[in-house]
């Protein structure tokens, strides 16, 4: 049985080998991998450095899938951040080990162009990403999977930042005015998340001790403005 509060406790209490946290806050807005600027980040890779947290995270994901009747032949991830995690999930399932290539292979049969492993049209697949921001990377992987003929029964992430979906980057980015869930649904899959920013960020912010000279209230105000600009829900941490 998936227990979201237990999952939150696991995320909030985990400390990496160099003191890293899964959720962190910047003293000033910093560019994320998506190209968006933000005062907070989600670093799911911290959970993959040792076997125990990797196994614990795998259990939360599999329990979530069981509870939501998500039964894939195997998991695949957005290249290449969480390969260790989807490899572990597929080991537990006892199914195929399939990954998507970060760059298409120029030679060989079409099956090998985008995938590594015994992928076949009709396979039931869950596409995994650690955190969704604009959804663009996830959407590109989904489109490639559907074009190949895979049955993508779900996309799934550890945390949905609850921001507007978008296409393009920086000056070319176009915010779509709605969330990643709707964006992914429009392509042809249902998007799930183990949690989202509105549910876990207030607790993470309360635990955070800012560096000397950084006023927590100013970061809270910055986050509020950030979500007013491109969030799909408010983010008011001024009372935390």
ABEGO torsion letter per residue (X at the ends): XBBAAAAAAAAAABBBAAGBBABBBBABBBBBAAGBBBABBBBAAAAAABAAAAAAAAAAAAAAAAAAGBBBABBBBBOAAAAAAAAAAAAAAGBBBBBBBABBBABEBAAAAABBEBBBBGBBBBBBBABBBAGAAAAAAAAAAAAAGBBBABBBBABBAGBBBBBEBEAABBBAGBBAAAAAAAAGBBBBBABBAAAAAAAAAAABBBBBGBBAAAAAAAAAAAAAAABABBBBAAAX
